[in-house]
């Protein structure tokens, strides 16, 4: 949905929210009021004259636009218009339009101009406008910077005391980078204001000390929060030993955050009161919103709309709260009575109940926390917002996420790819997915993990594994490879470790596992570990300790814990399983060998992802987007024309309904030909006899048609023969969790039965496509198997890139299947294609910025 069709909320550079919508004829009085608040300088810089009032004729022209050749957007803070931007096409069907905008003095310098320019350019491109022109006074440095900083290729001319600017508005890598950089900064700042508030107001804390509001208030007070705590109560003068006030503003303290624990019907009144106190954001603990049904969902939408209108963001509703262990903040605005020790791990939990368990388990394991956010219903603030914040947070080195659903999976993948290069992201996300679009079952559980790995995300399956990996990342360096040195004092344990390494894709280093024997002393055990740590053939260590026999050692000989730190001084990661005693501080210890190795394998895979260069979306020749649009008719799509527009040629075929038609088609194509049952599920089923190849003449065609018609129906496809190759399948499906994903596998009943498909999310990079070709278990058939010639895998990668580009640029294409694709040493042939179209799938990570 475009900006021209609905009002949207956007973030400004200081993290506050405003609304942007198309101008309306009824906005006249508000435009006049805004104009009256302009300083003389602002009026002069915008209109090149004092322009003390807006004449009625000008006003009517300002507020009445056709949303095509003339467009205007207004920005509202609450109910007040504070900025307006517009373009006007320079003549009927002209490719150029003049653009201008003006911002009320009190809101200048907060990024409104760049937001307006993004949305105006997007609206103009939709109606065929190619270039913007603008006239700016040389003294208007702020406006000149808005244009200059956007990444556009601007042409400047100075004439008659005015700077004339002309620039194309087509998005480029430069403009996209600028836009996403601003998105990152605004979203990060909006969260930073909530996690380091100067003061916190608590709504809904009872004077009796009962209920969730009182619990959060007590945790704030007892956690040593360094700012002011303001209980808001309609009648009580003291709550939980603190002075209480009927309104947050009455406290006379700076309050940036409001914790809301009132019934849903009272939430809007809280928004009004908090806005009057200058609050930046709400943490809504209360339940009874979208999770409770239709009425609750309506109340939730009203709450968010009111909060955004007041410039505030919302965490929740139905959430656990937020925390920040920074010694200068010490914020515990959660329902958890105890936080983990301060540390360098940021945790996001979508579930409140799960968040309590997660915090408790992190505390038990000694996993240090930097900050924590529970999003609950995720009506506004999401995991993506926290990723933006934690990327630059100097107090956070590791990011851990619990995700039930994805609000904007495409954006999550983009952010994770970027952030994962600097900080590891560990996610516990269910592989369960609602039905997608199309006939394909889409990614299975294994493929879901691969989709996460594509973005550098370490996906785990359980709470325990989330903490297992988090402890390792927080305390140990990343491995330089996958070679593991196993040292233990029990052959049973070292054997288990070697088996677990093989199962997890790790390589046991040459000379290992090493069993020092049950009679080895602590010094001997430490010596073996130190030798493994120093070995150039070892990238990571697994230390295993079984209890010695009773009375075997005394004193320092049995002090294995004290011996380990010196032995592990090398900068190599180490995990341990101690069946008795405890590993030294900082060394991740796990109850079982399998858990230790599994955590190490997850981190090793991430380190391998880091070492590989990031892929790039390559330039693809022979793509005609205009032709693709023409192929997407209102009544469906012309599959051959659509694919041809993306440089994908499908071997021609003709449906026939009689033997004579089959002979005529075969003669036109030239012998030999193939005949196939026309039903989509049979066109590649050579095993069922639904495909007959190398028919040399008309007699063979007549005979074969009769056989196929009798077995599978009268509709048959005739197709010219192409050179043989390895049958492959390329699919595109609209996945409900990841958006459009491209699948690749080898053809055949066996691979279909085993669901041997690999998947990658759109947009595909060159690296994604190359990995996709090699990912199926049957991929060795493409590289030459039992003396067969290797196929052109680069041609397959190019095909996948083109399908990915089509998916990225044509949201009306909901599913696509190329089956079979015959891959050969000299290229490939696409024999059949099916395309499913529908209404354009939402692509929330494209277009101008919005919440």
C-alpha positions in Angstrom: 0.0 0.0 0.0 1.4 3.4 -0.9 1.7 6.5 1.1 -0.9 8.1 -1.1 -3.5 5.6 0.1 -3.0 5.7 3.9 -1.5 7.6 6.7 1.7 6.2 8.1 3.9 6.7 11.2 7.6 7.6 10.7 10.5 8.0 13.0 12.5 11.2 13.2 16.3 11.5 13.8 15.8 12.0 17.6 13.7 8.8 17.8 10.3 10.5 18.2 7.3 9.6 16.0 5.2 11.7 13.7 2.5 10.9 11.2 2.8 11.4 7.4 -0.2 11.4 5.1 -1.5 13.0 1.9 -2.8 16.5 2.2 -6.6 17.0 2.3 -8.8 19.9 1.3 -9.9 20.1 4.9 -6.3 20.9 6.0 -6.6 24.5 5.0 -7.0 26.0 8.5 -4.2 23.8 9.8 -1.9 25.0 7.0 -2.7 28.6 7.8 -2.0 28.0 11.4 1.3 26.3 10.6 2.2 29.3 8.4 1.5 31.7 11.2 4.0 29.9 13.4 6.9 30.2 10.9 9.6 32.7 11.6 10.2 35.4 9.1 13.4 33.6 8.0 11.6 30.3 7.4 9.0 32.1 5.2 11.6 33.9 3.2 13.7 30.8 2.6 10.7 28.9 1.4 8.8 31.5 -0.6 11.7 33.9 -1.5 9.6 36.8 -0.1 8.2 37.8 3.3 4.8 36.1 2.4 3.2 37.1 5.7 -0.1 35.4 4.9 -1.4 32.8 2.5 -4.0 34.2 0.0 -7.1 32.2 -0.3 -6.4 31.4 -3.9 -3.0 30.0 -3.0 -4.4 28.1 -0.1 -7.0 26.3 -2.2 -4.3 25.3 -4.7 -2.1 24.1 -1.9 -4.7 21.7 -0.3 -6.3 20.5 -3.5 -4.1 18.1 -5.5 -4.7 15.3 -8.0 -2.2 12.9 -6.3 -0.7 12.3 -9.7 0.7 15.4 -11.5 0.5 17.3 -8.2 1.1 15.7 -4.9 1.5 17.0 -1.3 2.2 15.3 2.0 1.8 16.8 5.4 3.6 15.8 8.6 1.6 15.8 11.9 2.8 15.9 15.5 -0.3 15.0 17.3 -3.1 16.8 15.6 -0.9 19.7 14.4 0.6 20.0 11.0 4.3 20.8 11.3 5.6 20.3 7.8 4.4 20.0 4.2 6.2 18.8 1.1 4.9 18.7 -2.5 5.9 18.1 -6.1 4.3 19.5 -9.3 4.9 18.0 -12.7 6.3 20.5 -15.2 3.7 20.1 -17.9 1.4 17.3 -19.1 3.2 13.9 -19.1 6.5 15.7 -18.5 9.3 13.5 -16.9 10.3 16.3 -14.5 8.6 17.8 -11.4 9.5 20.6 -9.1 9.8 19.6 -5.5 9.7 21.8 -2.4 8.9 21.4 1.3 8.9 23.5 4.5 9.2 22.6 8.1 8.0 24.5 11.2 10.9 26.1 13.1 10.4 24.0 16.2 10.7 20.8 14.2 13.7 21.7 11.9 16.8 19.7 12.2 15.0 16.5 13.1 15.1 14.7 9.7 11.6 15.7 8.4 12.9 17.0 5.1 14.6 13.7 4.2 11.5 11.7 5.1 9.3 13.9 2.9 11.8 13.7 0.1 11.8 9.8 0.3 8.0 9.7 0.1 7.6 12.3 -2.5 10.2 10.6 -4.8 8.4 7.2 -4.3 5.0 8.7 -5.2 6.5 10.5 -8.2 8.2 7.4 -9.6 4.9 5.5 -9.5 3.4 8.0 -11.9 6.3 8.1 -14.3 8.2 11.1 -13.1 11.9 10.7 -13.6 13.6 13.8 -12.3 13.0 16.3 -9.5 14.0 20.0 -9.9 14.3 22.4 -7.0 15.1 26.1 -6.5 16.9 27.0 -3.2 18.3 30.2 -2.0 22.0 30.0 -1.3 21.4 31.0 2.3 19.2 27.9 2.9 22.1 25.6 3.8 19.8 23.2 5.6 17.7 22.6 2.5 20.7 22.3 0.3 22.2 19.6 2.6 18.9 17.6 2.5 19.3 17.2 -1.2 23.1 16.8 -1.2 23.2 14.2 1.5 20.6 11.9 -0.1 23.0 10.2 -2.5 21.4 11.6 -5.7 23.5 12.7 -8.6 22.7 16.4 -8.5 23.3 19.0 -11.2 23.6 22.5 -9.9 23.3 25.8 -11.6 23.4 29.3 -10.1 21.4 32.0 -11.7 19.4 35.1 -10.6 20.5 34.6 -7.0 19.0 31.1 -6.8 20.6 27.6 -6.8 18.8 25.4 -9.4 19.0 21.7 -8.7 18.1 18.8 -11.0 18.5 15.1 -10.1 17.1 11.7 -11.1 14.9 10.1 -8.4 15.4 6.5 -9.4 16.7 4.6 -6.3 20.4 3.6 -6.5 22.7 1.8 -4.2 23.9 5.1 -2.9 20.4 6.4 -2.1 19.5 3.1 -0.6 22.5 3.1 1.7 21.7 6.6 2.8 18.1 5.7 3.5 19.0 2.6 5.5 21.7 4.5 7.4 19.0 7.0 8.5 16.6 4.1 9.4 19.3 2.5 11.5 20.1 5.7 13.5 16.4 6.7 14.1 15.4 3.3 15.2 18.4 2.9 17.5 17.8 6.3 19.1 14.2 5.5 19.7 15.2 2.4 21.7 18.1 4.1 23.5 15.7 6.7 25.0 13.7 3.8 26.5 16.6 1.8 27.9 18.4 4.7 29.6 15.5 6.9 31.0 16.1 9.8 33.3 12.9 8.9 35.1 10.2 6.2 35.1 6.5 6.7 35.8 4.5 3.6 36.9 0.8 3.5 36.2 -1.4 0.9 37.8 0.7 0.1 41.0 -1.8 -0.5 43.8 -1.3 1.1 47.2 -1.8 -2.4 48.7 1.3 -3.7 47.0 -0.7 -6.4 45.1 -0.7 -6.9 41.3 1.8 -6.6 38.4 2.1 -2.8 38.6 3.2 -3.0 42.3 5.6 -5.8 41.4 7.4 -3.8 38.7 7.5 -0.7 40.9 9.1 -2.7 43.7 11.7 -4.1 41.2 12.5 -0.7 40.0 13.0 0.6 43.5 14.9 -2.3 44.8 17.1 -2.7 41.7 18.8 0.6 42.4 17.5 2.5 39.4 19.6 5.7 39.3 16.8 7.9 38.0 13.5 9.1 39.5 10.6 6.7 40.1 7.2 8.2 40.0 4.2 6.1 41.0 1.0 7.6 39.4 -2.1 7.0 41.5 -5.4 8.8 41.5 -5.8 9.0 45.3 -2.8 7.6 47.2 0.0 10.0 48.3 2.5 7.2 48.8 2.9 3.8 47.0 5.6 1.3 47.9 7.2 3.9 50.2 7.6 6.4 47.4 5.7 9.7 46.9 2.8 9.2 44.5 1.1 11.7 42.2 -2.2 11.9 40.4 -0.4 12.8 37.2 3.2 12.2 36.1 3.7 15.8 35.3 2.9 16.7 38.9 6.2 15.1 40.1 8.2 17.9 38.5 10.9 15.3 37.5 12.1 14.5 34.0 10.3 11.3 33.0 11.3 9.4 29.8 9.6 6.0 30.3 6.1 5.0 31.5 5.4 1.5 32.7 1.7 0.8 32.1 -0.2 -1.9 34.2 -3.8 -0.6 33.9 -6.8 -2.3 32.3 -7.0 -1.8 28.5 -9.9 0.6 28.8 -7.8 3.0 30.8 -4.7 2.9 28.6 -5.6 5.9 26.4 -5.9 8.1 29.5 -2.4 7.0 30.5 -1.1 8.0 27.0 -2.5 11.5 27.4 -1.1 11.8 30.9 2.3 10.5 29.9 2.5 12.7 26.9 1.9 15.8 29.1 4.9 14.7 31.2 7.2 14.5 28.1 7.5 10.7 28.2 9.3 9.1 25.2 7.9 5.6 25.4 5.5 3.2 27.0 6.2 -0.3 28.4 2.7 -1.9 28.5 2.6 -4.8 30.9 -1.2 -5.1 30.8 -2.8 -8.0 29.0 -6.2 -8.0 27.3 -5.2 -6.5 23.9 -4.7 -8.3 20.6 -4.2 -11.7 22.2 -7.7 -11.4 23.7 -9.7 -11.1 20.5 -11.1 -8.6 18.1 -12.0 -5.9 20.7 -8.6 -6.2 22.2 -6.9 -5.8 18.8 -8.9 -2.6 18.2 -7.9 -1.3 21.6 -4.2 -2.1 20.8 -4.4 -0.3 17.5 -5.9 2.8 19.2 -3.2 2.7 21.9 -0.3 2.6 19.4 -2.0 5.3 17.2 -2.4 7.6 20.3 1.2 6.9 21.4 2.7 7.6 18.0 0.6 10.8 17.7 2.2 11.9 20.9 5.7 11.0 19.6 6.1 7.9 21.8 7.0 4.3 21.0 5.3 1.3 22.6 6.8 -1.9 24.0 4.2 -4.5 24.4 1.3 -4.8 25.3 1.2 -8.1 27.3 5.0 -8.0 27.9 7.4 -8.7 30.7 9.2 -5.3 30.6 12.6 -3.9 29.9 16.0 -4.0 31.8 19.4 -2.3 31.5 22.2 -3.5 33.8 24.5 -0.5 33.0 25.8 0.7 36.5 24.8 4.2 35.5 21.2 3.1 34.9 20.4 -0.1 36.8 16.9 -0.3 35.3 14.7 -3.3 36.2 11.3 -2.4 34.8 10.3 -6.1 34.5 8.2 -8.7 36.3 11.4 -10.6 37.1 12.5 -10.0 40.7 16.1 -10.7 39.9 18.3 -9.9 36.9 21.4 -11.8 35.7 24.7 -10.2 36.6 25.8 -7.3 34.4 27.5 -8.5 31.2 27.7 -8.1 27.5 24.7 -10.1 26.2 21.5 -8.4 24.9 18.3 -10.5 25.1 15.1 -10.0 23.3 12.0 -12.2 24.1 8.7 -12.0 22.3 7.0 -13.9 25.1 6.7 -12.5 28.6 6.4 -15.9 30.4 9.3 -17.3 28.4 11.3 -14.2 29.2 11.0 -14.8 32.9 12.4 -18.4 32.5 15.1 -17.1 30.2 16.3 -14.5 32.7 16.3 -17.0 35.5 18.3 -19.6 33.5 20.8 -16.9 32.4 21.2 -15.9 36.0 21.7 -19.5 37.1 24.5 -20.0 34.5 26.2 -16.7 35.3 25.5 -15.3 31.8 26.0 -11.6 32.1 23.3 -9.3 30.7 23.6 -5.9 29.1 20.0 -5.2 28.4 16.7 -7.1 28.0 13.4 -6.3 26.2 10.2 -8.4 26.2 8.0 -7.3 23.3 4.8 -9.2 24.1 2.3 -8.6 21.3 4.9 -6.6 19.4 2.4 -3.9 18.5 5.3 -1.4 17.8 8.8 -2.2 19.0 10.1 -5.5 17.5 13.2 -7.5 17.4 14.4 -5.6 14.4 14.4 -2.4 16.5 16.5 -4.0 19.1 19.0 -5.3 16.4 19.4 -1.7 15.3 20.1 -0.6 18.8 22.4 -3.4 19.8 24.5 -3.0 16.6 26.2 0.1 18.0 25.7 -0.4 21.7 29.2 -0.5 23.2 27.9 -2.6 26.1 26.6 -5.5 24.0 28.8 -8.1 22.3 26.3 -10.9 21.8 22.6 -10.7 20.8 20.1 -13.5 21.8 16.6 -13.6 20.4 13.5 -15.6 21.1 11.1 -15.2 18.2 7.6 -16.7 17.9 6.8 -15.0 14.5 8.4 -12.6 12.1 6.9 -9.2 11.6 9.3 -8.2 8.8 11.4 -11.2 7.9 13.1 -9.5 4.9 14.3 -6.7 7.1 15.4 -9.1 9.8 17.5 -11.0 7.3 19.0 -7.7 6.0 19.9 -6.5 9.5 21.3 -9.8 10.6 23.6 -10.0 7.6 25.0 -6.6 8.5 25.1 -6.9 12.3 26.3 -10.5 12.3 29.6 -9.3 10.7 30.3 -7.5 14.0 28.3 -9.3 16.6 26.9 -12.8 16.7 23.1 -13.2 16.6 21.6 -16.3 18.2 17.9 -17.0 17.6 15.5 -19.5 19.1 12.7 -19.6 16.5 10.2 -22.3 15.8 10.5 -24.1 12.5 6.7 -24.4 12.4 5.2 -22.3 9.7 1.6 -21.6 8.6 0.7 -22.7 5.0 2.5 -20.7 2.3 1.4 -19.9 -1.2 1.7 -22.4 -4.0 1.9 -26.2 -4.3 5.3 -26.6 -2.8 5.6 -27.5 0.8 8.4 -25.0 1.1 11.3 -25.1 3.5 11.4 -27.9 6.1 13.0 -27.6 9.5 16.5 -28.2 8.1 15.9 -25.6 5.4 14.7 -23.1 8.0 18.0 -23.4 9.8 19.8 -22.9 6.4 17.7 -19.7 5.8 18.9 -18.4 9.1 22.5 -19.4 8.4 22.2 -17.5 5.1 22.0 -14.3 7.2 24.7 -15.4 9.6 22.1 -16.1 12.4 22.9 -19.0 14.7 19.5 -20.8 15.0 18.9 -23.1 18.0 16.1 -25.4 18.9 15.7 -25.1 22.7 16.1 -22.7 25.6 19.0 -24.8 26.9 20.8 -24.5 23.5 20.2 -20.8 23.3 22.0 -20.4 26.7 24.6 -23.0 25.7 25.6 -21.0 22.7 25.3 -17.7 24.4 27.6 -18.7 27.2 30.2 -19.9 24.7 30.1 -16.7 22.6 30.2 -14.5 25.7 33.3 -16.1 27.2 35.4 -17.6 24.4 37.0 -16.5 21.1 35.7 -17.7 17.8 37.4 -20.8 16.3 39.7 -20.4 13.3 38.5 -23.7 11.8 36.6 -26.8 12.5 39.4 -29.1 13.8 38.7 -30.1 17.4 41.2 -31.4 20.0 39.5 -33.7 22.5 41.2 -34.3 25.8 39.8 -36.3 28.7 40.5 -38.8 31.4 37.9 -41.3 30.3 37.9 -43.2 27.1 34.1 -43.5 27.2 33.8 -39.7 27.3 36.4 -39.0 24.6 34.8 -41.6 22.4 31.4 -39.9 22.9 32.9 -36.6 22.0 34.5 -37.9 18.8 31.1 -39.4 17.7 29.3 -36.1 18.5 31.9 -34.1 16.5 31.3 -36.3 13.4 27.5 -35.9 13.8 27.8 -32.1 14.1 30.1 -31.7 11.1 33.3 -31.0 13.1 36.6 -32.7 12.4 38.5 -34.4 15.1 42.1 -33.2 14.9 44.9 -35.6 13.9 46.2 -37.3 17.0 42.9 -36.9 18.9 40.9 -37.8 20.9 43.5 -38.0 23.6 42.7 -40.1 26.7 45.1 -39.3 29.5 43.7 -42.1 31.6 41.8 -42.1 34.9 44.9 -42.0 37.0 46.2 -38.7 35.4 46.8 -36.0 38.0 45.6 -32.4 37.5 49.0 -31.4 36.3 49.1 -34.1 33.7 45.6 -33.3 32.6 46.6 -29.6 32.3 49.8 -30.5 30.3 47.7 -32.5 27.7 45.3 -29.6 27.4 48.1 -27.0 27.0 49.7 -29.2 24.3 46.4 -29.4 22.4 45.8 -25.6 22.8 49.2 -24.9 21.3 48.9 -27.3 18.4 48.6 -25.6 15.0 46.4 -28.5 13.9 43.8 -27.7 16.6 41.2 -24.9 16.3 39.1 -25.6 19.4 39.2 -27.8 22.5 36.8 -30.1 24.3 37.9 -30.9 27.8 36.2 -33.9 29.5 36.7 -34.8 33.2 35.3 -37.9 34.9 35.7 -38.2 38.6 38.7 -40.1 39.9 38.4 -43.2 41.9 37.8 -42.5 45.7 41.1 -41.8 47.5 43.1 -41.8 44.3 44.3 -38.1 44.6 44.7 -35.7 47.4 45.4 -32.0 47.5 46.6 -30.2 44.4 46.9 -33.4 42.4 43.1 -33.4 42.3 42.6 -29.7 41.7 41.7 -29.9 38.0 39.8 -26.7 38.1 42.8 -24.7 39.2 45.0 -26.3 36.5 42.8 -25.3 33.6 43.2 -21.5 33.2 46.9 -21.8 32.6 46.5 -24.7 30.2 43.9 -22.8 28.1 45.8 -19.5 27.8 45.9 -19.8 24.0 43.3 -17.8 22.1 41.3 -20.8 21.2 37.7 -21.6 22.3 37.2 -24.4 24.7 34.2 -26.2 26.1 34.1 -28.6 29.0 32.0 -31.4 30.5 32.9 -32.0 34.2 31.0 -34.8 35.7 32.3 -33.7 39.1 33.2 -30.3 40.3 32.9 -27.1 38.3 34.8 -25.7 35.4 36.7 -22.5 36.1 35.0 -19.1 35.6 34.8 -18.1 32.0 35.1 -21.7 30.6 31.7 -22.9 29.3 30.7 -26.1 31.0 27.9 -28.4 29.9 26.1 -31.3 31.6 26.8 -33.7 28.7 29.4 -34.2 26.0 26.7 -33.9 23.3 25.6 -30.5 24.5 29.1 -29.2 24.7 30.0 -30.3 21.1 26.7 -29.1 19.7 27.3 -25.6 21.1 30.8 -25.6 19.7 29.5 -26.7 16.3 26.9 -23.9 16.2 29.7 -21.3 16.9 32.1 -22.9 14.4 29.5 -22.7 11.6 29.0 -19.0 12.4 32.8 -18.4 12.4 32.9 -20.1 9.0 30.2 -17.8 7.7 32.3 -14.8 8.9 35.4 -16.0 7.1 33.6 -16.2 3.8 33.3 -12.9 1.9 29.8 -11.5 1.8 28.0 -12.0 -1.5 26.7 -9.2 -3.7 23.7 -9.1 -6.0 25.4 -9.3 -9.4 24.5 -7.4 -12.5 22.3 -9.6 -14.8 22.1 -8.8 -18.5 19.0 -9.3 -20.6 16.4 -8.2 -18.0 13.5 -6.1 -19.3 11.2 -5.1 -16.4 8.8 -3.3 -18.7 8.3 -6.5 -20.6 7.8 -8.4 -17.4 5.1 -6.0 -16.3 3.4 -6.4 -19.7 3.5 -10.2 -19.2 1.6 -9.9 -15.8 -1.8 -9.3 -17.2 -4.9 -8.6 -15.1 -6.2 -12.1 -15.8 -3.0 -13.9 -15.0 0.5 -14.2 -16.4 2.1 -15.2 -19.7 4.8 -17.5 -18.1 7.0 -17.7 -21.2 7.0 -13.9 -21.7 7.5 -13.2 -18.0 10.5 -15.6 -17.8 11.9 -14.4 -21.1 11.9 -10.8 -19.7 14.4 -12.1 -17.1 16.5 -14.0 -19.6 15.1 -17.4 -18.8 14.3 -19.3 -22.0 11.8 -22.2 -21.8 11.9 -24.8 -24.5 8.7 -24.5 -26.6 5.9 -27.0 -26.3 2.5 -27.4 -27.8 -0.6 -28.9 -26.3 -2.5 -31.2 -28.6 -5.8 -33.1 -28.4 -5.5 -35.7 -31.2 -2.9 -37.8 -32.9 -3.1 -35.7 -36.1 -2.5 -32.5 -34.1 0.5 -34.3 -32.4 1.9 -35.2 -35.8 1.4 -31.7 -37.1 3.2 -30.2 -34.1 6.0 -32.7 -34.3 6.5 -31.9 -38.0 6.6 -28.2 -37.2 9.2 -28.7 -34.5 11.2 -31.2 -36.4 11.9 -34.8 -35.4 12.8 -36.3 -33.0 10.3 -35.0 -30.4 9.0 -35.9 -27.0 5.4 -36.5 -26.0 4.3 -35.9 -22.4 1.0 -36.1 -20.4 -0.1 -32.5 -20.1 -1.2 -32.7 -16.4 1.3 -30.6 -14.3 2.1 -33.5 -12.0 2.9 -35.9 -14.8 5.0 -33.8 -17.2 8.2 -35.1 -15.7 7.1 -38.5 -14.6 9.3 -40.7 -16.8 8.9 -43.5 -14.3 5.1 -43.7 -14.8 5.4 -43.7 -18.5 3.9 -40.2 -18.8 7.0 -39.0 -20.8 8.1 -40.6 -24.0 11.4 -39.5 -25.6 13.2 -39.6 -29.0 10.1 -40.3 -31.2 11.7 -40.4 -34.7 8.8 -40.1 -37.1 5.0 -39.5 -37.5 4.2 -43.2 -37.0 5.9 -43.3 -33.6 4.1 -40.0 -32.6 0.7 -41.5 -33.6 1.3 -44.7 -31.7 2.7 -43.0 -28.6 -0.1 -40.4 -28.5 -2.7 -43.2 -28.5 -0.9 -44.9 -25.5 -0.6 -41.7 -23.5 -4.2 -40.6 -24.2 -5.5 -44.0 -23.1 -3.4 -43.9 -19.9 -3.5 -40.2 -18.9 -6.1 -38.4 -20.9 -6.3 -36.8 -24.4 -4.4 -33.6 -23.7 -0.8 -34.2 -24.5 2.3 -32.0 -24.9 4.6 -32.1 -27.9 8.1 -30.7 -27.4 11.3 -30.8 -29.4 14.1 -33.0 -28.0 17.0 -31.3 -26.3 20.3 -32.9 -25.3 20.1 -35.0 -22.1 21.2 -33.8 -18.7 20.8 -34.0 -15.0 17.2 -33.2 -14.1 16.9 -30.4 -11.6 14.0 -28.4 -10.1 13.9 -24.7 -9.3 11.0 -23.3 -7.2 9.9 -20.0 -5.9 7.4 -19.9 -3.0 6.0 -17.1 -0.8 7.0 -18.3 2.7 5.0 -16.9 5.5 8.0 -16.5 7.7 10.8 -15.5 5.3 8.8 -14.0 2.4 9.8 -15.1 -1.1 12.3 -18.0 -1.1 14.0 -19.8 -3.9 14.4 -23.6 -3.8 16.7 -25.9 -5.7 17.0 -29.6 -5.9 17.6 -32.5 -8.2 14.6 -34.1 -10.0 13.3 -37.6 -9.5 11.0 -39.5 -7.3 13.6 -40.3 -4.7 14.7 -36.7 -4.1 11.1 -35.6 -4.0 10.3 -38.3 -1.4 13.3 -37.2 0.7 12.4 -33.5 0.3 16.0 -32.9 -0.9 15.5 -29.2 -1.5 17.7 -26.3 -0.4 16.3 -22.8 0.0 17.5 -19.3 0.2 15.6 -16.1 0.9 15.3 -13.3 -1.7 17.2 -11.2 -2.7 19.9 -13.7 -3.7 23.6 -12.8 -3.8 26.1 -14.5 -6.0 27.3 -16.4 -3.0 23.7 -17.5 -2.1 23.2 -18.9 -5.6 26.5 -20.8 -5.7 25.8 -22.3 -2.2 22.2 -23.2 -3.3 23.5 -25.2 -6.2 25.8 -27.2 -3.9 23.4 -27.5 -0.9 21.2 -30.5 -1.8 22.3 -33.9 -0.6 22.2 -35.1 -4.2 24.4 -32.3 -5.5 27.4 -34.6 -6.1 25.6 -35.7 -9.2 26.2 -32.2 -10.6 29.9 -32.4 -10.1 30.4 -35.6 -12.0 29.5 -38.9 -10.4 30.9 -42.3 -11.4 32.6 -40.9 -14.4 29.9 -38.6 -15.6 30.9 -35.2 -16.9 30.3 -32.3 -14.5 27.5 -30.0 -15.4 27.7 -26.2 -15.8 27.0 -25.2 -12.3 27.5 -21.5 -13.1 24.6 -21.7 -15.5 22.5 -23.1 -12.7 23.6 -20.3 -10.4 22.7 -17.7 -13.0 19.3 -19.3 -13.4 18.7 -19.1 -9.7 19.8 -15.5 -9.6 17.3 -14.6 -12.3 14.5 -16.4 -10.5 15.5 -14.5 -7.4 15.5 -11.2 -9.2 12.1 -11.9 -10.7 10.8 -12.7 -7.2 12.3 -9.5 -5.8 10.9 -7.2 -8.4 7.5 -8.8 -9.2 5.5 -9.1 -5.9 2.5 -10.3 -7.9 4.3 -13.6 -8.6 3.5 -15.7 -5.6 4.9 -19.1 -6.8 6.9 -20.5 -9.7 8.2 -23.9 -10.7 10.8 -24.8 -13.3 10.6 -28.6 -13.7 12.6 -30.2 -15.1 15.7 -28.2 -15.8 18.2 -30.3 -17.6 21.7 -29.3 -16.6 24.6 -30.3 -18.9 28.3 -29.5 -19.3 27.5 -26.9 -21.9 24.6 -25.2 -20.2 21.0 -26.1 -19.4 17.4 -26.3 -20.8 14.2 -25.4 -19.0 11.6 -27.7 -20.2 8.5 -26.6 -18.3 7.4 -23.6 -16.2 4.4 -22.8 -14.1 3.7 -19.4 -12.6 1.1 -18.5 -10.0 0.1 -14.9 -9.7 -2.1 -13.0 -7.3 -2.4 -9.6 -5.6 1.0 -8.1 -4.9 2.6 -9.7 -1.8 3.5 -7.1 0.9 7.1 -6.2 0.9 7.5 -4.2 4.1 11.3 -3.7 3.7 11.0 -1.8 0.4 10.1 1.7 -0.3 10.5 4.8 1.9 10.9 4.5 5.6 7.9 3.9 7.9 7.1 2.1 11.1 
